Amino acid sequence: MKKIGRLLFTVSLLLILTGVVFLKQDSIITIFKTYFTSNDSKVVISDKNEYYRDYDFLFVQNIDNKVPSDYQDLLNVYYTVINSGKDEFTFYCPKNKYSDCLNDVEAIANDQTLLSNINNYVHPYNAFSNIETEFDNLGKITIKIVRPYNKDDISKINNKVDKIYNELYDKDKSAQDNIKTFHDYIINNSKYDSDRSDRNIINYRSDIAYGPLFEGYAICGGYTDLMQLFLEKMNLKSFRISSHMHIWNVVLINDKWYHIDLTWDDPVASDGIDYLSQDYLLIDTNKLLNMEKTQHKFDENIFLEVKETNH
């Protein structure tokens, strides 16, 4: 009887353990990956979408097939994940070689200003409207991203951008002249959405490219995204740059970086006339900050490309 009792106890224990393994298999797999499989600590980002930028910036660079070893690597992971167009991505902190990994992940995840600045370096379609990071003590990190443009938006916007581009782009003109053409087109076909910016009355999607393109209204985000799409069509390296209250474009032409601010070139006039200005079209950092410092005072530790022209 004792042997039968022991056998029943052993069978029961095995059944319980089997049940626990089945129910907790995700956690067990995570533990195994984190502590016993060194290759799984490498960040491998595959299936990048068509809006992925395969070039780097001074502040962030694309990272792939590498184990994160420091804070900069984590910044690069966030940039590459956002840049790739993924809605969700999981990676693992290495167990031994980077002891502060989880602390650094938490610091980055809680710094929305930093994440927004990283967001400025990606294509507008891959940029996030919301980003969340989940992590546990075992070193598993999951980044989840929500974007402001859906597939229907992108299809509709691309069709119209292509149409405008094919009508206005002149291959015999310089990059500067073609940029001026698109700059003037956007301003002449849209107005600054004062209701949204000043009174928080939202009648239009003026914060993204859809607003100026289809509704005729934009705030700085809408102007900047639409200009960015034309810069992308011209295959020019560029990014969006922001201060704590404003956003505009920066573009690389002949190895020099220039600012483009359509918002400030489409002023709201008290006489009701819709003016077109070119004061903030393709200017260097010195000129920008000499003209206006309040809204254009950006973090030179982030946007290093344009810091170099600020002597």
Rosetta silent file (secondary structure, phi, psi, omega in degrees, C-alpha in Angstrom):
SEQUENCE: MKKIGRLLFTVSLLLILTGVVFLKQDSIITIFKTYFTSNDSKVVISDKNEYYRDYDFLFVQNIDNKVPSDYQDLLNVYYTVINSGKDEFTFYCPKNKYSDCLNDVEAIANDQTLLSNINNYVHPYNAFSNIETEFDNLGKITIKIVRPYNKDDISKINNKVDKIYNELYDKDKSAQDNIKTFHDYIINNSKYDSDRSDRNIINYRSDIAYGPLFEGYAICGGYTDLMQLFLEKMNLKSFRISSHMHIWNVVLINDKWYHIDLTWDDPVASDGIDYLSQDYLLIDTNKLLNMEKTQHKFDENIFLEVKETNH
SCORE:     score description
SCORE:     0.000 S_00000001
   1 L     0.000  -37.645  179.954    0.000    0.000    0.000 S_00000001
   2 H   -63.812  -39.051  179.652    2.880    2.344    0.805 S_00000001
   3 H   -65.233  -40.152  179.105    4.373    1.760   -2.645 S_00000001
   4 H   -64.726  -40.328  179.161    1.031    2.482   -4.312 S_00000001
   5 H   -63.590  -42.945  178.903    0.672    5.631   -2.248 S_00000001
   6 H   -64.007  -39.037 -179.774    4.146    6.812   -3.200 S_00000001
   7 H   -64.675  -43.867  179.252    3.427    6.046   -6.860 S_00000001
   8 H   -63.827  -39.204  178.390    0.180    7.999   -6.766 S_00000001
   9 H   -62.917  -43.241 -179.537    1.967   10.905   -5.066 S_00000001
  10 H   -64.262  -44.538  179.392    4.704   10.880   -7.717 S_00000001
  11 H   -62.706  -42.386  179.581    2.173   10.751  -10.567 S_00000001
  12 H   -62.897  -42.488  179.581    0.163   13.568   -9.014 S_00000001
  13 H   -63.508  -41.419  178.628    3.289   15.681   -8.567 S_00000001
  14 H   -63.821  -39.943  178.524    4.293   15.105  -12.181 S_00000001
  15 H   -64.036  -41.588  179.042    0.819   16.088  -13.371 S_00000001
  16 H   -63.372  -45.448  179.969    0.943   19.256  -11.300 S_00000001
  17 H   -63.678  -38.510  177.470    4.393   20.143  -12.631 S_00000001
  18 H   -62.637  -41.886  178.284    3.239   19.443  -16.185 S_00000001
  19 H   -63.273  -41.819  179.193    0.273   21.753  -15.657 S_00000001
  20 H   -63.672  -43.519  179.007    2.476   24.499  -14.263 S_00000001
  21 H   -60.620  -42.423 -179.244    4.877   24.168  -17.180 S_00000001
  22 H   -64.678  -45.460 -176.758    1.973   24.398  -19.646 S_00000001
  23 H   -71.633  -33.021 -175.506    0.397   27.415  -17.973 S_00000001
  24 L  -107.700   24.903 -173.353    3.674   29.233  -17.400 S_00000001
  25 H   -63.035  -34.108  179.516    5.434   28.219  -20.603 S_00000001
  26 H   -62.821  -42.833  179.198    5.895   31.826  -21.770 S_00000001
  27 H   -66.556  -39.934  179.977    7.679   32.738  -18.549 S_00000001
  28 H   -66.082  -40.661  176.920    9.795   29.602  -18.662 S_00000001
  29 H   -62.143  -40.974  179.070   10.744   30.303  -22.281 S_00000001
  30 H   -61.978  -45.334  178.390   11.664   33.864  -21.298 S_00000001
  31 H   -60.562  -44.413 -178.932   13.865   32.610  -18.460 S_00000001
  32 H   -61.739  -45.980 -178.959   15.504   30.097  -20.774 S_00000001
  33 H   -63.072  -42.167 -174.202   16.159   32.706  -23.459 S_00000001
  34 H   -71.783  -38.237 -170.255   17.468   35.239  -21.024 S_00000001
  35 H  -107.037  -16.639 -174.331   19.737   32.997  -18.969 S_00000001
  36 H  -124.945  -12.069 -177.189   20.702   30.066  -21.146 S_00000001
  37 L  -120.793   95.870 -173.688   20.609   31.170  -24.795 S_00000001
  38 H   -65.410  -33.390 -177.932   23.166   33.879  -25.449 S_00000001
  39 H   -64.187  -27.353 -178.228   22.256   34.337  -29.130 S_00000001
  40 H   -74.897   -6.225  174.458   18.731   35.428  -28.175 S_00000001
  41 H   -80.965  -13.193  177.186   20.161   38.517  -26.485 S_00000001
  42 L   -70.949  139.619  175.655   21.041   39.861  -29.914 S_00000001
  43 E   -86.892  113.610  179.370   18.672   42.446  -31.315 S_00000001
  44 L  -121.354  112.284 -176.541   17.575   41.208  -34.734 S_00000001
  45 L  -112.035  103.437 -178.487   15.069   43.445  -36.513 S_00000001
  46 L  -106.479  177.391  175.808   13.777   41.868  -39.711 S_00000001
  47 L    56.213   47.612  175.884   10.865   42.641  -42.043 S_00000001
  48 L   -71.839  144.738 -176.831   11.449   46.387  -42.182 S_00000001
  49 L   -83.894 -178.521 -172.841    8.803   48.197  -44.200 S_00000001
  50 L   -71.819  -11.630 -179.144    9.275   50.339  -47.320 S_00000001
  51 L  -100.186    7.808  175.303    9.578   53.546  -45.279 S_00000001
  52 L   -64.660  134.759  176.651   12.580   52.313  -43.318 S_00000001
  53 L   -97.088  121.396 -175.468   15.566   54.662  -43.594 S_00000001
  54 L   -91.946   22.693  176.808   18.783   52.754  -44.159 S_00000001
  55 L  -123.151  164.116 -173.658   21.004   55.635  -43.085 S_00000001
  56 L  -109.440  168.044  173.644   22.198   56.863  -39.707 S_00000001
  57 L  -124.953  172.418 -178.280   22.360   60.135  -37.820 S_00000001
  58 L   -69.321  -34.032 -176.619   24.855   61.445  -35.304 S_00000001
  59 L   -84.252  -36.854 -179.326   22.520   60.941  -32.344 S_00000001
  60 L  -138.054  147.070 -179.803   21.027   57.567  -33.317 S_00000001
  61 L  -133.373  154.675  175.027   22.035   54.802  -35.679 S_00000001
  62 L   -68.161  140.602 -178.683   20.397   51.664  -36.995 S_00000001
  63 L  -130.260  140.260  179.650   21.358   48.579  -35.024 S_00000001
  64 L  -157.553  143.677  176.693   20.927   44.939  -35.990 S_00000001
  65 L    55.697   45.635 -178.552   22.244   41.542  -34.932 S_00000001
  66 E  -140.430  145.467  173.884   23.976   42.966  -31.887 S_00000001
  67 L   -84.995  123.878  178.239   23.766   42.472  -28.142 S_00000001
  68 L   -59.741  132.573 -177.454   23.079   45.845  -26.431 S_00000001
  69 L  -123.755   -7.956  179.605   26.068   46.775  -24.322 S_00000001
  70 L  -160.521  179.414 -177.091   25.401   50.370  -23.250 S_00000001
  71 H   -59.638  -41.804  179.907   22.898   53.237  -23.143 S_00000001
  72 H   -61.615  -39.222  176.987   23.661   54.336  -26.710 S_00000001
  73 H   -59.518  -39.519  179.028   22.883   50.849  -27.981 S_00000001
  74 H   -66.304  -41.090  174.616   19.464   51.071  -26.329 S_00000001
  75 H   -58.063  -41.268  179.659   18.797   54.440  -27.987 S_00000001
  76 H   -67.242  -34.603  175.637   19.731   52.810  -31.272 S_00000001
  77 H   -62.362  -48.185  179.592   17.368   49.914  -30.596 S_00000001
  78 H   -59.899  -45.298  179.173   14.468   52.310  -30.053 S_00000001
  79 H   -60.178  -46.314 -176.128   15.363   54.253  -33.190 S_00000001
  80 H   -66.914  -39.195  178.406   15.666   51.111  -35.318 S_00000001
  81 H   -64.059  -47.938  178.536   12.402   49.633  -34.042 S_00000001
  82 H   -62.842  -45.002 -178.062   10.496   52.857  -34.703 S_00000001
  83 H   -63.029  -28.204 -175.806   12.289   53.314  -38.034 S_00000001
  84 H   -77.312  -17.803 -178.995   11.429   49.772  -39.140 S_00000001
  85 L    87.938    9.852 -179.632    7.668   50.329  -39.007 S_00000001
  86 L   -75.063  145.166  175.552    6.989   47.548  -36.519 S_00000001
  87 L   -85.984  -24.922  179.948    3.965   47.786  -34.235 S_00000001
  88 E  -152.987  141.314  179.614    5.558   45.577  -31.584 S_00000001
  89 E  -150.719  137.827  179.957    9.051   44.285  -30.920 S_00000001
  90 E  -120.053  135.931  172.309   10.613   42.246  -28.118 S_00000001
  91 E  -141.946  176.886 -173.168   14.258   41.980  -27.177 S_00000001
  92 E  -127.804  138.095  171.130   16.235   40.934  -24.104 S_00000001
  93 L   -71.902  136.192  175.991   18.715   42.632  -21.838 S_00000001
  94 L   -66.336  147.383 -172.786   21.940   40.621  -21.586 S_00000001
  95 L   -72.471  -47.540 -168.300   22.345   39.000  -18.200 S_00000001
  96 L  -108.209  -36.601 -168.589   25.962   39.676  -17.304 S_00000001
  97 L   -79.493  -14.419 -175.612   27.654   42.108  -19.680 S_00000001
  98 L  -141.501   81.348 -171.412   25.290   45.070  -19.169 S_00000001
  99 L   -68.543  -25.930 -178.585   24.115   45.227  -15.563 S_00000001
 100 L   -92.984   11.085 -173.215   22.358   48.616  -15.908 S_00000001
 101 H   -56.214  -51.455 -177.772   20.356   47.580  -18.963 S_00000001
 102 H   -64.538  -39.030  177.584   16.935   47.436  -17.289 S_00000001
 103 H   -62.988  -39.453  179.072   17.525   50.703  -15.429 S_00000001
 104 H   -70.272  -38.381  176.020   18.479   52.395  -18.691 S_00000001
 105 H   -59.967  -45.871 -179.856   15.448   50.948  -20.476 S_00000001
 106 H   -61.955  -40.780  179.792   13.202   52.304  -17.740 S_00000001
 107 H   -63.654  -43.772  179.326   14.839   55.741  -17.972 S_00000001
 108 H   -66.308  -44.947 -177.437   14.374   55.891  -21.749 S_00000001
 109 H   -61.462  -30.650 -178.267   10.810   54.577  -21.587 S_00000001
 110 L   -91.601   -0.700 -178.793    9.830   57.283  -19.078 S_00000001
 111 L  -104.581   86.604 -176.568   11.460   60.132  -21.020 S_00000001
 112 H   -66.266  -29.953  176.884    8.804   61.171  -23.532 S_00000001
 113 H   -65.225  -44.829  177.697   10.841   64.174  -24.687 S_00000001
 114 H   -60.638  -46.877 -179.543   13.762   61.923  -25.577 S_00000001
 115 H   -63.410  -38.489  177.413   11.492   59.460  -27.398 S_00000001
 116 H   -64.074  -37.249  177.441    9.827   62.303  -29.306 S_00000001
 117 H   -66.867  -41.383  174.781   13.217   63.543  -30.407 S_00000001
 118 H   -61.314  -38.700  179.708   14.169   60.073  -31.642 S_00000001
 119 H   -57.855  -29.529 -178.185   10.813   59.998  -33.433 S_00000001
 120 L   -68.011  -16.302 -176.185   11.869   63.033  -35.475 S_00000001
 121 L   -90.210   -3.491 -177.357   14.540   61.002  -37.264 S_00000001
 122 L  -104.741  166.510  175.389   12.173   58.503  -38.900 S_00000001
 123 L   -59.674  142.091 -178.934    9.865   58.721  -41.915 S_00000001
 124 L   -52.836  -35.111 -179.245    6.522   60.358  -40.973 S_00000001
 125 L   -70.105  -24.584  179.002    4.628   57.144  -41.739 S_00000001
 126 L   -95.013   -8.284  179.251    6.787   55.189  -39.287 S_00000001
 127 L   -65.844  156.068 -178.962    6.661   57.823  -36.559 S_00000001
 128 L  -101.028  150.536  166.146    4.595   57.057  -33.463 S_00000001
 129 L   -98.989  -21.782  175.228    1.674   58.881  -31.922 S_00000001
 130 E  -151.090  139.362  178.668    2.022   56.678  -28.849 S_00000001
 131 E  -138.822  135.176  179.390    4.795   54.372  -27.645 S_00000001
 132 E  -131.438  147.489  178.072    4.857   52.098  -24.602 S_00000001
 133 E  -123.135  126.531  173.930    7.534   49.863  -23.148 S_00000001
 134 E  -109.876  136.197  178.776    6.828   46.760  -21.083 S_00000001
 135 E  -149.400  157.029  178.181    9.665   45.066  -19.211 S_00000001
 136 L  -129.530  175.278 -175.993   10.178   42.567  -16.421 S_00000001
 137 L   -71.355  -11.070  179.623   12.936   41.666  -13.993 S_00000001
 138 L   -87.066   -4.604  176.605   14.057   38.812  -16.217 S_00000001
 139 L    97.112   10.748  177.680   15.223   41.236  -18.905 S_00000001
 140 E   -88.072  125.280 -179.381   12.397   40.902  -21.425 S_00000001
 141 E  -122.628  129.763  177.519   11.531   44.245  -23.068 S_00000001
 142 E  -124.295  123.956  177.697    8.590   44.784  -25.415 S_00000001
 143 E  -101.562  128.097  179.465    8.077   48.030  -27.323 S_00000001
 144 E  -120.142  133.905 -170.884    4.538   48.734  -28.578 S_00000001
 145 E  -128.106  135.913  171.665    3.841   51.477  -31.098 S_00000001
 146 E  -117.814  134.877 -175.162    0.712   53.260  -32.364 S_00000001
 147 L  -113.866  153.209 -176.795    1.044   55.448  -35.455 S_00000001
 148 L   -77.714  -15.961 -178.861   -0.963   58.487  -36.644 S_00000001
 149 L  -110.484  127.151  173.644   -1.305   57.222  -40.234 S_00000001
 150 L   -96.098  178.029 -175.181   -3.314   54.122  -41.137 S_00000001
 151 H   -61.814  -39.601  179.071   -3.073   52.209  -44.426 S_00000001
 152 H   -65.182  -41.903  176.321   -5.947   54.123  -46.034 S_00000001
 153 H   -57.050  -49.230 -175.933   -4.373   57.453  -45.049 S_00000001
 154 H   -62.453  -43.200  179.316   -1.032   56.431  -46.534 S_00000001
 155 H   -62.590  -46.232 -178.832   -2.557   55.229  -49.787 S_00000001
 156 H   -65.867  -45.446 -179.907   -4.616   58.384  -50.239 S_00000001
 157 H   -64.000  -44.852 -178.579   -1.778   60.732  -49.273 S_00000001
 158 H   -60.864  -40.528  179.882    0.748   58.938  -51.485 S_00000001
 159 H   -60.575  -43.481 -178.304   -1.531   59.145  -54.504 S_00000001
 160 H   -74.945  -39.255  177.524   -1.921   62.899  -54.148 S_00000001
 161 H   -61.046  -43.118  178.519    1.728   63.527  -53.266 S_00000001
 162 H   -60.632  -42.433 -179.125    2.770   61.551  -56.350 S_00000001
 163 H   -63.107  -47.606  179.658    0.390   63.578  -58.516 S_00000001
 164 H   -63.618  -44.203 -178.592    1.668   66.919  -57.192 S_00000001
 165 H   -60.282  -45.490 -178.773    5.277   65.793  -57.412 S_00000001
 166 H   -65.975  -28.981  179.399    4.935   64.668  -61.027 S_00000001
 167 H   -80.161  -34.513 -169.915    3.320   67.987  -61.951 S_00000001
 168 H  -105.804  -26.956 -176.428    5.735   70.296  -60.137 S_00000001
 169 L   -69.073  133.655  179.842    9.126   68.603  -59.913 S_00000001
 170 L  -121.269  110.136 -176.382   11.592   69.823  -62.537 S_00000001
 171 L   -65.159  -17.228 -179.937   14.626   67.575  -63.008 S_00000001
 172 L   -87.589   -5.877  179.524   16.483   70.439  -64.659 S_00000001
 173 L   -97.821  161.734  178.448   16.227   72.612  -61.554 S_00000001
 174 L   -72.420  164.110  175.757   18.388   72.480  -58.443 S_00000001
 175 H   -58.793  -40.793 -179.841   17.287   70.799  -55.247 S_00000001
 176 H   -60.149  -44.306 -178.375   16.894   74.244  -53.676 S_00000001
 177 H   -67.425  -39.197  178.623   14.575   75.442  -56.459 S_00000001
 178 H   -68.597  -38.228  175.847   12.435   72.310  -56.312 S_00000001
 179 H   -61.667  -42.883  176.982   12.176   72.556  -52.528 S_00000001
 180 H   -58.660  -40.673  179.115   11.039   76.162  -52.935 S_00000001
 181 H   -59.554  -47.331 -179.178    8.353   74.973  -55.383 S_00000001
 182 H   -71.754  -37.136  175.164    6.916   72.467  -52.906 S_00000001
 183 H   -55.851  -49.885 -178.162    7.301   74.908  -50.007 S_00000001
 184 H   -68.315  -37.434  179.054    5.248   77.508  -51.895 S_00000001
 185 H   -60.783  -47.845 -177.770    2.661   74.951  -53.041 S_00000001
 186 H   -61.003  -45.897 -177.773    1.960   73.787  -49.485 S_00000001
 187 H   -67.730  -39.759 -179.050    1.620   77.331  -48.146 S_00000001
 188 H   -70.933  -16.832 -177.715   -0.530   78.526  -51.046 S_00000001
 189 L  -113.856   14.675  177.478   -2.914   75.615  -50.592 S_00000001
 190 L  -152.277  161.734  177.376   -3.295   75.629  -46.811 S_00000001
 191 E  -126.396  155.509  177.671   -3.812   77.943  -43.856 S_00000001
 192 E   -69.814  130.765 -176.492   -2.572   77.827  -40.299 S_00000001
 193 L   -85.258   83.077 -177.994   -5.159   76.147  -38.066 S_00000001
 194 H   -66.781  -33.277  179.708   -5.444   78.765  -35.323 S_00000001
 195 H   -58.798  -41.781 -178.240   -8.538   77.153  -33.830 S_00000001
 196 H   -74.074  -45.089 -175.009   -6.584   74.014  -33.029 S_00000001
 197 H   -73.152  -36.340 -173.462   -3.357   75.651  -31.884 S_00000001
 198 H   -98.054  -29.827 -173.937   -4.883   78.504  -29.864 S_00000001
 199 H  -124.726    3.993  179.141   -8.266   77.175  -28.690 S_00000001
 200 L    56.721   33.438  175.065   -7.895   73.400  -28.915 S_00000001
 201 L   -96.940  112.955 -173.034  -10.845   73.225  -31.318 S_00000001
 202 L  -102.164  100.941  175.832  -10.188   70.230  -33.561 S_00000001
 203 L  -106.982  -17.379 -174.180  -12.023   70.448  -36.880 S_00000001
 204 L  -136.215  162.019  175.348   -9.233   69.133  -39.105 S_00000001
 205 L   -89.422   54.410 -170.478   -6.413   66.603  -39.076 S_00000001
 206 L   -75.858   -8.588 -179.672   -4.057   69.532  -39.272 S_00000001
 207 L   -85.465   -7.382  176.565   -1.348   67.936  -37.126 S_00000001
 208 L  -129.349  176.558 -173.860   -0.405   65.461  -39.890 S_00000001
 209 L   -62.692  -23.537 -179.275    0.059   65.679  -43.656 S_00000001
 210 H   -58.929  -39.592 -175.974   -3.595   64.830  -44.298 S_00000001
 211 H   -60.311  -59.946 -179.810   -4.735   68.255  -43.058 S_00000001
 212 H   -66.552  -26.787 -175.270   -2.844   70.568  -45.423 S_00000001
 213 H   -79.334  -37.814 -174.304   -3.159   68.117  -48.298 S_00000001
 214 H  -118.468  -20.485 -176.028   -6.921   67.447  -48.219 S_00000001
 215 H  -113.999  -12.985  176.724   -8.491   69.923  -45.800 S_00000001
 216 L    78.950   16.807  179.437   -6.394   73.022  -46.393 S_00000001
 217 E  -134.694  143.826 -179.910   -5.393   73.483  -42.749 S_00000001
 218 E  -149.460  148.935  160.253   -2.186   72.753  -40.884 S_00000001
 219 L  -109.720 -173.388 -170.157   -0.358   73.329  -37.668 S_00000001
 220 H   -58.018  -36.850  179.541    3.407   72.836  -37.464 S_00000001
 221 H   -64.332  -39.229  179.299    3.174   69.025  -37.448 S_00000001
 222 H   -68.392  -46.139  176.060    1.071   68.976  -40.605 S_00000001
 223 H   -56.708  -46.867 -173.725    3.302   71.389  -42.502 S_00000001
 224 H   -66.957  -43.620  179.860    6.401   69.472  -41.462 S_00000001
 225 H   -63.021  -43.592 -178.198    5.095   66.002  -42.327 S_00000001
 226 H   -67.426  -41.918  176.102    3.925   67.064  -45.776 S_00000001
 227 H   -61.225  -37.992  179.889    7.192   68.842  -46.562 S_00000001
 228 H   -61.391  -37.776 -179.608    9.014   65.732  -45.360 S_00000001
 229 H   -64.570  -38.026  176.445    7.134   63.581  -47.871 S_00000001
 230 H   -70.552  -36.539  175.846    8.316   65.760  -50.747 S_00000001
 231 H   -63.672  -37.920  176.589   11.890   65.676  -49.432 S_00000001
 232 H   -63.586  -41.711  179.057   11.629   61.889  -49.351 S_00000001
 233 H   -61.276  -31.601  179.876   10.430   61.880  -52.973 S_00000001
 234 L   -84.827    1.003  179.506   13.534   63.890  -53.858 S_00000001
 235 L    58.536   39.493  177.265   15.745   61.300  -52.076 S_00000001
 236 L  -101.436  136.167  176.480   17.229   63.945  -49.811 S_00000001
 237 L   -69.878  130.600 -174.993   18.481   63.057  -46.353 S_00000001
 238 E  -158.740  169.254  171.686   16.398   64.974  -43.856 S_00000001
 239 E  -156.269  169.320  173.976   14.736   64.907  -40.473 S_00000001
 240 E   -95.586  147.032 -178.820   12.272   66.857  -38.407 S_00000001
 241 E  -127.896  143.461 -175.399   13.598   69.035  -35.625 S_00000001
 242 E  -139.104  150.791  166.950   11.685   70.291  -32.616 S_00000001
 243 L  -104.256 -168.786 -179.142   11.872   72.607  -29.661 S_00000001
 244 L   -74.068   -8.470 -177.372    9.604   72.273  -26.641 S_00000001
 245 L  -135.267    4.160 -171.517    6.832   74.129  -28.522 S_00000001
 246 L  -154.887  160.935  177.245    7.472   73.779  -32.265 S_00000001
 247 E  -144.340  144.394  179.461    8.586   71.456  -35.089 S_00000001
 248 E  -154.179 -174.704 -174.538   10.071   72.083  -38.546 S_00000001
 249 E  -104.297  153.616  170.799   12.261   70.451  -41.233 S_00000001
 250 E  -134.161  136.982 -176.427   15.997   70.093  -41.752 S_00000001
 251 E  -135.956  147.307  178.900   17.502   68.880  -45.046 S_00000001
 252 E   -99.427  120.435  177.380   20.991   68.003  -46.281 S_00000001
 253 E  -132.768  123.416  179.679   22.026   69.627  -49.581 S_00000001
 254 L    50.837   45.987  175.261   25.571   69.498  -50.913 S_00000001
 255 L    67.808   17.912  175.724   26.884   68.362  -47.522 S_00000001
 256 E  -128.375  142.898 -179.048   25.272   71.256  -45.652 S_00000001
 257 E   -96.220  136.302 -178.709   22.219   71.184  -43.406 S_00000001
 258 E  -130.985  146.336  176.654   19.441   73.752  -43.856 S_00000001
 259 E   -91.088  145.579  173.513   16.268   74.578  -41.922 S_00000001
 260 E  -135.085  118.766 -179.842   12.825   74.885  -43.530 S_00000001
 261 L  -124.252   95.459 -178.695    9.952   76.233  -41.434 S_00000001
 262 L   -70.459  -29.597  179.630    6.692   76.400  -43.370 S_00000001
 263 L   -60.384  -47.374 -178.863    4.691   77.382  -40.293 S_00000001
 264 L   -76.067  -16.843  175.235    6.583   80.619  -39.888 S_00000001
 265 L   -90.695    1.760  174.982    6.474   81.189  -43.649 S_00000001
 266 L  -124.867   69.503 -172.187    2.642   81.007  -43.564 S_00000001
 267 L   -69.795  151.304  173.120    1.861   83.773  -41.068 S_00000001
 268 L   -89.152  111.307 -174.710   -1.594   84.500  -39.640 S_00000001
 269 L   -97.048  142.288 -179.838   -2.214   88.120  -40.640 S_00000001
 270 L   -68.139  -22.555 -179.571   -4.597   90.470  -38.843 S_00000001
 271 L   -86.146   -0.641  176.845   -5.831   91.860  -42.186 S_00000001
 272 L    83.953   -5.515  179.896   -7.044   88.424  -43.291 S_00000001
 273 L   -77.729  139.313 -179.139   -4.714   88.258  -46.280 S_00000001
 274 L   -89.912   99.582 -175.391   -2.994   84.905  -46.837 S_00000001
 275 L   -87.375  152.270  172.361    0.683   85.808  -47.076 S_00000001
 276 L  -118.842  121.602  178.422    3.532   83.687  -48.432 S_00000001
 277 L  -116.500  157.546  175.215    6.951   84.219  -46.898 S_00000001
 278 L  -128.861   22.609 -178.002   10.298   82.606  -47.640 S_00000001
 279 L   -64.853  -31.872 -175.999   12.208   83.954  -44.661 S_00000001
 280 L  -109.267   30.801 -179.717   12.588   80.490  -43.122 S_00000001
 281 E  -103.251  113.708  175.113   13.326   78.617  -46.331 S_00000001
 282 E    56.458   59.949  178.118   16.705   76.862  -46.501 S_00000001
 283 E  -117.518  154.009  179.494   18.553   78.878  -43.873 S_00000001
 284 L   -83.987  175.542 -174.042   21.425   77.821  -41.642 S_00000001
 285 H   -65.921  -38.359  178.661   21.309   77.614  -37.871 S_00000001
 286 H   -57.671  -48.513 -178.223   22.996   80.959  -37.298 S_00000001
 287 H   -65.936  -41.691  179.915   20.391   82.787  -39.349 S_00000001
 288 H   -56.665  -50.754 -175.231   17.523   80.830  -37.800 S_00000001
 289 H   -75.778  -22.370  173.676   18.504   81.692  -34.233 S_00000001
 290 H   -73.250  -29.647 -179.141   19.304   85.285  -35.113 S_00000001
 291 H   -81.787  -39.845 -175.715   15.800   85.680  -36.537 S_00000001
 292 L  -160.106  119.852 -175.506   13.836   83.933  -33.787 S_00000001
 293 L  -106.734  -21.966 -172.431   15.106   82.116  -30.691 S_00000001
 294 L   -66.144  -57.289 -177.251   12.019   81.432  -28.581 S_00000001
 295 L   -85.600  -15.641 -177.050   10.280   78.717  -30.590 S_00000001
 296 L  -103.769   10.448  179.129   13.372   77.557  -32.454 S_00000001
 297 L   -78.651  101.745 -174.621   15.645   76.918  -29.476 S_00000001
 298 L  -104.843  167.906 -179.136   16.379   73.217  -29.929 S_00000001
 299 L   -81.090  108.272 -177.552   18.479   70.716  -27.990 S_00000001
 300 L   -73.688  -11.226  174.899   21.930   70.817  -29.575 S_00000001
 301 L   -82.762  -13.302  177.470   22.880   67.611  -27.762 S_00000001
 302 L  -100.010  -56.245 -174.693   20.200   65.776  -29.753 S_00000001
 303 L   -91.484   71.950 -170.112   20.182   67.458  -33.157 S_00000001
 304 H   -70.128  -28.091 -178.969   23.923   67.340  -33.627 S_00000001
 305 H   -59.009  -43.756 -176.892   23.933   67.809  -37.398 S_00000001
 306 H   -86.184  -15.847  173.239   22.729   71.394  -37.166 S_00000001
 307 H   -62.902  -33.425 -176.469   24.783   72.119  -34.066 S_00000001
 308 L   -64.673  -24.125  179.026   27.843   71.894  -36.259 S_00000001
 309 L   -92.709   -1.072 -176.293   26.752   74.939  -38.270 S_00000001
 310 L   -97.997   88.019 -177.722   26.060   77.000  -35.165 S_00000001
 311 L   -97.692    0.000    0.000   29.336   78.840  -34.525 S_00000001
